[in-house]
């Protein structure tokens, strides 16, 4: 097989819907893509040893405890689309991973535990020290090293599910909630992607099991978020600006925005959310901060223009970074933390769970207030607890015929022109229908004036992409209320946009819950082979989008 400078097809924008082989459409360099492949390979080596350690024995050796859990999930998060473009940071993670692998190996040997699978696999033995050695090694272990197209497709589908699951797990862990069983599943499954004894049927079953643990990870994060910040409430969020200097915080990590709000209280600096951080406004413990001023801008892909007008510093807590243009005015004002990284941008380290934002705050004090790019308000906060409180009103509207159908339009946004479809779809929905949404896909329609039905807004925003869990709970609650046998009997259609790997785990979670007839778009994932796609169509009736007119008719 001819070696390419890189090969990556994990996101919706992948070149020609086949794969990025020269440079990533996301802006990822070949070296970055290959180093990320090697980092995942190291995690597989660690997992070959660690999957054999029973839960009760993990606390006996400090090199097997939750710090290793965090390394595994954080490293997977680093490889998500648009999370980390910093080769030097990834190289450091690779060296750290090799060190962890050896410590885990020693612990397992001291405990006289047998290594049941792939003990002598190259992933457990290889060594690299320099970036050049890392890049040379990476050429033989990437996506295309699995020659069978269907096996490769399922291995990658599962791996991308693990990446999304790890992102959600890390957010929960940052808030103090952990679940070793989820990490043990991740380890076992990473090893399974190297296990040549597993055939297509085995991997199909493992794909659905990945969905099951995806539900568990989203439930864990939901508990962490609501336990710390309270249940989301219906909230109007300002999309204009104030006159104070501001800090813009992007990404998904609510632990970070809480610490930033605490450290900026009384300083005269306002905090604005960006993209997937918008739902922070819905949580009682966060919305009490009077200097949480509003949401600035739209979905992640518009950041190059919107960061130019914000004027103040920006903090990336997770993925959704777009490499800036040369000479961008906001260069030197962007900070990253957690799994996020970009060459030349300053990092905010973690010290016993605490972060020091003093450098960001000092910079903000020297900046002008944000330039207003829009005005008005948007409404959100319709997570499961809030919708359950409105259940009688919703059920009455359904029974009376005021609400004929719900459309789940969660997922991701993206920069391709084809995504205008979702705006037009929302505009053209009958006025007796309601959109249930979560994730940045909502920016395609959350500022449209779609009205309400008897006081129920026609766009119900549950929150971030992980809050797709809320949409599943809402569907299950409606199934219970209407005493239905099958979730698919509900008047709910699924028209979901995807972009990266967190959307993959949401899809697998929905499939595990038995949801069928899901339409995904704007394209079918390039990593699904023809035969794997056929299995999904036959078992779950998965489809893709066509035209707004046709899909309104079919859905």
N, C-alpha and C positions, 0 to 999 in steps of 0.2 A: 504494500500500500504506500502510495506516494506521501511523503511527509509534507505538511503544510506549515507555514510560519505559525499559524494558530488554527484552531477550529472550535467554534462556540455557536450553539444554536439554542441557548436556554431562554431567550426572551422573544417577545412577539416581533420585534423590529429586525430580527436577524436577516442578513443580506439575502434578498431574493426568496425569502421564506425557505431557505435551504441551510445556510450557515455562514458565519463570518470567518473568512479564511485569510484575509490580509490585515484588516484592522477591524475592531468592533464598531458597529454602527453607533453604539453607546459612547464611543471614544476610547475604549479600552485598547491598549497596545498589545501586540502579540506576546511580549514578555510578561505583561500582567496576567493575561489569560493563562499562559503556561505555568506561571508560578502559582496561580490559584488552583490549577489542576494538581500540582504537586502537593500543595497544602492539604487538599482533600485526600490524596493518596496516603499521606502521613497519618491522617485521622483513621484511615482503614487499617494501617499497621498497628496503631494504638489499640483499636477496637478488637483486633484479632486476639490480643492478650486480655483486654479488659472485659470482653463479653463473657468470660469464664468465671468472673468473680461474683459470687452471690451478693445480694444487696446487703445482708447483715455483716459481710466481711469487709465491705468497702471502707468502713470507718476505722478499721484496725490499722491501716497503712495510710499515712498522710499523703502519699503519692497516688492514692486511689480515690480521694475524697471529692467533694463538690467543686474544688478548684479545677480538677480535670474535666468535670462536667462542663464547667464554664468555658474552658479552652476549646472543647469540642464544638459546642454550640456557637461560640463566638467566631471560631474559624470558619464554620459553615456559613455564618452570616456574612463574613468578609467577602465570600465568593458570590454573593447575590448581585444581580445586575445593578450597576450604578452605586454600589456601596463603597468600593475601595479601588483607587487607581494608583496607589502608592507602592511601587515595587520594593522600596527599602523596608517599609513596614511589613510587607508580606514575607520578605526574606527573613526578618527577625522572627516572625511567627513560625516559619518553617524550622529554623534552628531550635526554637523553643519546643516545637512539636517533637523533634528528634530526641531532645533531652527528656521530655515527658515519656516518650515511647520506651526509652531505656529504663527509666525509673519504674514504670508500670511492669515491664518485663521482670525486673528484679523482685518486685513485690509478689508477683504471681509465682515466681520460682520459690521464694521463701515460704509461701503458703502451701507449697506442694500441690498446686492446682494444675490439672491437665489442660493443655491448650487443644481444643477439640477440632478446630478447623484451621487449615492453612498455616500451620505453625512455621513452616520454613518458606513462606511466601516472601518474595522480594520486598514487599511493603514492610516486612518486619526486620529486614536486614540492611537495606541500602543506606549509604552515608553520603552526604554532601556537605561542603563547608562554604563554598563561595557561590556567588550569584551565577557565575558561568557554569559551575557544576550543576547547579539547580536547573538551569535552563536546558542543559544537555540531557539531564535525566528526564525532564518533563516531556520530551519528545516521544517517549515510548509508553506513556501511561495515560494519555488523554482520552477523550471521548472515542476517537476512531480506533483505539487499541482493541475494542470489542468488534470483531469482524461481522458477526451475525447481526443483521439489521434489526430483527425483532427483539433479540436479547438486548442489544444496545439501546433500543427505544425504551424498553421497560426499565432497564437499569438507570437510564437518565431520568425518566419520568419519576421513578422512586427517589433518586438523588435530589431532584429539584423539589420534590415534596419535603424531603428532610431539611433542605435549606430553608424553606418557608417555615416549617415547624420550629427550627432552631431560632429563627428571628423572633417568633412569638415567645418561645421559651426564655430567651435572654431578657426580654422586657419584663417577664414575670420574675425572673431571678433577680433582676436589678431592684425589684420592689420587695424582695425577701421571700418569695414563694418559689419553691423548687419541687421537683418530682423525679426522683431517681429512676423510676420505671420508664418514664419517657426517654431519658438519656440512654438507658439500657436497650430500649428498642432501637434508638438511633444507631448505637454501636452494633447491635446484631444485624441490622439492616445494611450498614456500611460494609460489613464483612460479606454479606450475601451478594453484594454487587461485584465481588471478586470470585465468588464460588461458582466454578464452571459446572458443578453437578446439578445446579438448579436450572430447570427448563422453563419454557414459556408459561406453562400452567402454574408453576411454583411462583413465578414472578408476578403473574396476574393476581394471585392470592395475596402476595406481599404488598402489591399496590393498594389493594383495598384495606389491608391492615394498616398501611401508612395513613390512610384516611381516618381510620379509627383513632390513631394516636394524634392525628392532627386535630380532631375534635377535642381530645384530652388537653392538648397544648393550648388551644383557644379558650377552653373552659378555665384552665389554670390562670391564664392572663386576665380573663374577665374577673375572676375572683381577686386577683392581685390589684387590678385597677379599681374595682368597686369597693374592695376592702379598705384601700388606702384613701381613695378620693370621694367615695360615695357613689350612689347610682346616678347616671346621667339624667339631667332634667331638660325639659323643653326650654330652649334658650335662643334668644335673638342675639346674633353676633354682628358687631359693627364691622363694616368693610371699608370705612373711611379712615382718616388719620387724625391724630391730635397734634399739638404744637411742641411736644417734648421730644428730645432725642429718643431713638428707639433701638431695640435689639430684636432681630427677627430670628425665630427658632423654628427649625424645620425637622422633618422626620417623624418618629413615632413614639419616642421614649418619654413617658409622662414623669418618670423619676427625675429626668433632667430639667424639664420645665418647672417642676416644683422647686428644685434647688435654685434655679435661676430667678424665679419669682421671689423666693425668700431673700436672696442676696441683693436684689435690686430694690426691695421695698424701702421707701423713703429716700431714694437717691435722685428722684426727679426723672428717672428713665422709664419709658413705657416698653412693655413687652408685646410683640405681635407674633401671632402664629402664622405659619406658612404651610400650605398644602396639607399633608396628612396630620399635622399638629392641630388643625382646626378643632377637632372634637375635644381638645383640652378645655375649651370654654363651657362644655356641657357638665363638667364634674363640679359638684358643690364646693369641694375643698380648694379647687383651683380658681373657680370663678369669683371667690370671695376677695381675691387680690384686685384692688381697684386699679392698679396699673397694668393689668392684663387688658390691653387697649382694644384689641380686635384682631381680625385676620387680614393679612396683606397679600393680595395677589390670588393666584389660581393654582392649578396643578403644577407639579414639579417641572414639567418641560418648558414652562414659560419663564423660568428663573433668570435666564441670561438677560432678558429685558427688564424684568421686575426688580432684580437685585440692583440694577443701575440706578433706579429711582428711589430705592429705600434709603440710601445714604448712610445708614448705620451698619454695625457689624452683624454678621449672620452666623448662626450656630447650627451645624448639621449633627443631629443625634443619631441618625441612621442613614440608610441608602437614599437614592433619588438625587444624586449629584449629577449635574451636567457640566462637563469641562468648560471653563469660561473662554471667551474669545481673548486673543492676545490684546493686552492693554485695557482689559475690563476695569472699570473704575472701582469695582469692589474687591479686586485683588489686594491682598494684605488685610482684608477685613473679615475673612472667612475662617472659622474654627471648626474642627471636627472632634468627635469623641466616639467612644464605643468601637463598633466595627468599621465606622466610616473613616475614609482617608483620601487625601489627594496631595500630590507632590507640592511642597512649598507652603501648604496650609498648616497653621499651628494646631497642635493637638492639646486637648484638655485631658490630663490624666485622671485616673481614679485613685483615690487614697482611702482605703477602707470604706468604699461605697460613697464617699463624698467627692465632690468636684468643686474646684476653685475657679469661679468665673470672674475674678477680680480684673484680669487683663482685658477681658471682653467689656466689662463695665467701664473701665478707665478709657478705653477707646470710644465707647458710645458717648461719653461726656464731651468728646471733642467733635462730634458729628452734628450735622444739621438734622432737623426733624425729617421724617419721611415725606416725600412728595406724594400727594394724593393722586391715585390712579383710578379710583372709583368711589362711590359713596352709597350709603344705604345699609341694609341689614339682611342677613340670611338666617334661617331658622333651622335648628337641629336638636339633637338630644333624644331621638326616638329609639333608644336601646330597649332591650326586652322588658326591663322592669317598668319603664315608662309606658310602653305599649300595653303591657298587662294591666296597668292602671286604667287605661282607656279601653280595655277589652269590651266592656258592655256597649260602649258607643260604637266601636268598630263592628261588633257582631250585629247590632241593630241595623247599622248601615248596610251590611251585607244581606241580612234577611229582608230588608225593605227594598233591596234592589238599587239603593243609592250608590253603593260600591258594587260594581259587577265583577271586577277582577283586580288582582295585584300583579305587578311586574317587578321582579327582583332584577335590578340593574346595577348591582354592585361591581366591584373589581377595580381595575386600574385605568388611568388615562394614559395617553401617549401623544406624540407630536405629529403622527401621520394624518394626512388630509382625510383618509378613510374614516377616521373617528368622528367626523362631523355627523356620521350616520346616527350616533347615539343622541345627539342634540335633536336631530330631525325626528327620530323615533319618539322621543319624549314629547316633542311639540305636537305630534300627530296622534298620540294616544287619545282614545275617547275620554271625555270629561268625567265619566263615571268610573275611572280607573285610578289606582294609587301606585306610585313607584316606591318600592322599598330599596334603599341603597346603603352602601358602606364602602369605604375606600375612596381614592381620588377620582374614580370614574364620575362621581357626582358633580364635579366641576363642569361637566358637559351640559348640565341642566339645572343645577341648584340655584341659579340666579335668574331662571326664567319665571315669568309670572303665570304659573299654572293654576293658581287659585286653590280652593279647598272644597271639601264635600262635607257639609254640615259642621264646619269648624275643624275638620280633620284635613291638614295640609295634604296636597296631592304628591308631595315629595317628603317621605319620611326617612331622614338621615340617621342611621344607627351609630355612625362614627367611623373609625378607621377600618382598614381592610380586615383586621383581625375580628372586628365586630360583626363580620359575616356570621359569626357564631350566634349573635343576637337574632339575625334574620332566620337562622335555622330554628332557634327556640320559639320565635314567634309563629313559624309555620307549624311546629309540633303542638304549640298551645291551641292554635286554631283547629288542628286535626282533632285534638281532645274535646274542644268545646262543641264542635259539630258532629262528634261521635263517628268519625270516619275510620275505616280500616286501613287506609293507605294514604300517606302524605301526598301522593300524586292525584288524589281525588279533589284536593283543594283548588279553588279558583286562582291559582298562582302560576304564572309563566316566568321562566328564567332566561334572561337575555343578558349575559354577563360578558363584560370586556376584560381582557387579560393583558398583562404586560410582562410581569416577572414571576419569580418562584413562590412568592407568598400567595399569588393567585392560584398557583398549581396546588398548594396544600388545601386551599379553600375548595377547589374543585373536587379533590380526592375526598375531603370531608363530606361534601354533599353527596357524592356517590356512595360512600359508606353508609350514610343515613337513608339511602334508598331513593334519593331524588332522581327522577328521570326527565327526559325531554329538555335538557339544558342546551341552550344555544350559546356558543362562545364565539368571540370575534375580536378584532376584525378578521383574523385568519385562524385556521387550525394550526396548533403548534407544529413547528418543523420537526421536532424530535419524535413525533408520533409516526411510526412506520405505517404502511398501508394495512398490514395485518393487525397491528395493535389498534388502529383506528376502527377497523372492522369489528373487533371485539367490543369496543366501547359503544359503537352504534347498535350492535345486536343486543347487548345487555342493558344499555342505558338510554338508547336512542339519542345520543349526543349529536348535535348538528352545528352548523355555522350560520352566520348571517348571510342574507342576500340583499334585497332592497328593502327600504322602509315599508313600501306598499305590500310587498309579498309577505314580509315577516309579520306585519300587523294582521294580515289575513290568516296566516298559519298559526300564529300564537294566540 
